[in-house]
Amino acid sequence: MRGVRRAVLALCFGVAGAVLLRLVGGSATVPERGGWRELEGPELR
């Protein structure tokens, strides 16, 4: 039973840490470079 409690406690700490990093972490801006773009002109061949 002690092992189950420790596993649940570790899981709770992991979830809390992930939520904290998600809320406090870096900004959610869209990258300005890279990704998909429409092909034009001779690039279509």
C-alpha positions in Angstrom: 0.0 0.0 0.0 2.9 2.3 0.7 4.2 1.9 -2.8 0.8 2.9 -4.3 0.7 6.0 -2.1 4.1 7.0 -3.3 3.3 6.4 -6.9 0.1 8.6 -6.6 2.0 11.3 -4.8 4.8 11.3 -7.5 2.1 11.4 -10.2 0.4 14.4 -8.5 3.8 16.2 -8.2 4.5 15.5 -11.9 1.1 16.8 -13.0 1.4 19.9 -10.8 4.9 20.6 -12.2 3.6 20.2 -15.8 0.7 22.6 -15.1 3.0 25.1 -13.5 5.4 25.0 -16.5 2.5 25.3 -18.9 1.2 28.4 -17.1 4.4 30.2 -16.3 6.5 28.9 -19.3 7.4 30.8 -22.5 5.0 32.8 -24.5 2.7 31.2 -27.0 3.7 33.3 -30.0 3.5 31.9 -33.5 7.0 31.4 -35.1 7.7 34.0 -37.8 9.9 31.7 -39.9 9.6 28.2 -41.2 6.5 26.1 -41.7 4.3 25.8 -44.8 4.1 28.4 -47.6 2.4 28.6 -50.9 4.6 27.8 -53.9 4.6 30.4 -56.7 6.0 30.6 -60.3 8.8 28.2 -61.3 8.8 26.5 -57.9 5.6 24.6 -59.0 7.5 22.5 -61.5 
